[in-house]
Amino acid sequence: MNNLTHIDNNGKATMVDVSTKNPQKRVATASGEIELAPKTIELIKENALKKGDVISVARIAGIQGAKSTSQLIPLCHPLLITKIGMELEITTTGVSVECTVSCIGQTGVEMEALTGISVALLTVYDMCKAVDKEMKIGAITLKSKTKTDI
């Protein structure tokens, strides 16, 4: 018997069949950060970058990224997401992001939370790249995931 969930009996990648699983409330939270130069942080605070409001644009981009996960990650199931919380905070070293995704479904939303974080951080990078050549994206991690019977 094959113990790998995403490999069929012929050794080919396949999407897992979750049709026999009961729907559950699924919640996942991920976080990440981008290190920025002090001047870049000030420009973000002052909303003085040429591309506009970095925090607002990154928040919307992260939400859109989480919603698009199944189109980006080949074996992810499309899910009916019920909530995406995307929090960005300007820190002394850059911007930190936390994303919480919820759904009622047969599979989890951790990939959606991680994708949301990644897209939000990439958006900050894109919006700041003209003024900061030393940015570092990092510390992307899944903080928690839960499933609750309904």
N, C-alpha and C positions, 0 to 999 in steps of 0.2 A: 504494500500500500504506500502511496506517495504521501509523505509528511509535509511537503512544501505546499502551502496554500495557493500560491500563484503560478504553479507549474502543473500542466495537465499530464496524463499518463504517457504522453509522447515526449515529454521534456520541454514543451513549448509554454511560453508565458501565456497566462489566461486571467481573465477577471474572475474573482471568486463569486460563486452563486450564493447570495445571501437571502434568497427567496423563502427559505424555511425558517429564518430567524424571526423572532417576535420583535415588533417595533419597540424601541426603548427611547427614553429621553437621553440624548447624548450631548455632553458638554466638554469642550477642550479649551485650554488656555495655553498660549505660547507667548514668549517674550524675546526681545532682541534689542540691540543698541547700535548706534553709529557714533564713532568718535569724530569730533570736529575740532578745528582750530578755534581758539577763543574768539577771533574776529568773526568767524562764520556764525558762531552762536549768537553774537551780538546782532549780526545782520538778520538772522531769523527772528530774534526778539523784536527788532525794530521794523520787521516786515519790509526790509530794504533790498531784498534780492530781486533781480530783474525778472525772474520767472514767477514771482508772486508769493503768496502766502504758503510757505513750505508746509506748515503743520496741517492746515486744512486740506491741501491738495494730497498730501501723503495719507491722511486719514481716509479720504474717499478712494484713493488708489488701493489702499490696503483692503478696504471693504470689497472693492471690485475684484481684487486678486483672490480673496477667499471665495467669492462667488464663482470664480472661473476655474477653480482647482481641477475639476474633472476634465476640463479641456486642455489642461497643461500637463497633468500627471497621468500617463496612459492607463493605468489599472485602477484609478480611483472611480468610485461610483458617483454619478450625479445625485446630489442630495437636495431635499427640500429644507433649506436652512431657514430657521425661524428667527434667529437673532445673530447679529455680529456686533460685538463691542470692540471698538478700536480706540485705544487711549495712547496718546503721544505726550511725552513730557520733555521739556527742555531741561537738561541737567547741566552741571558744571563742566562736564566733559563732552556733551553732545546731545543726542536725542535718544530717549528710550521709548520703546513701543511695547504695548501689551494688547493681545487680541484674544477675545473669547468668542467662540462660535457654538451655537446650539442648534439642535434639530431633533425631530422625532423620526427615528429611522432604524434601519437594520445594520448599520455600520457606523463607525465613529467619525468624528469631525476633526481629528488632530491634524490631518494634512491640510485642511482648510485653514486652521489657525496658523500653522507654520507658513503656509503660502501667503496669507494675509500679512504676517510679519515681514516676510521677505520682500514683498512688493512695496509695502510702506517704506521700508528702509532703502530700497533701490530708488524710490521716488525722491526721498531726501537727498540721496547721493546725486541723482540727476539734476535736481534743482540747485545744488550747491557746487557742482563740479567746476564751474567757471571761476570760483573764488577760493576753492580749497582742493589742493592736489594731494593731500595727505590723509584723507578720510579713511576710516577702517570700520567696516561692518563686521559685527561679531556677536557672540553670546546668544545666538538664536537657539532657543531650547523649548521643548514642550514642558510646561510647568505642571499640568494636571490634565487628566481626562477621566470622565465618569460616565457611567451608564446606569440608568434607574428604570426599573420596571414601571410601566404605566397601566 
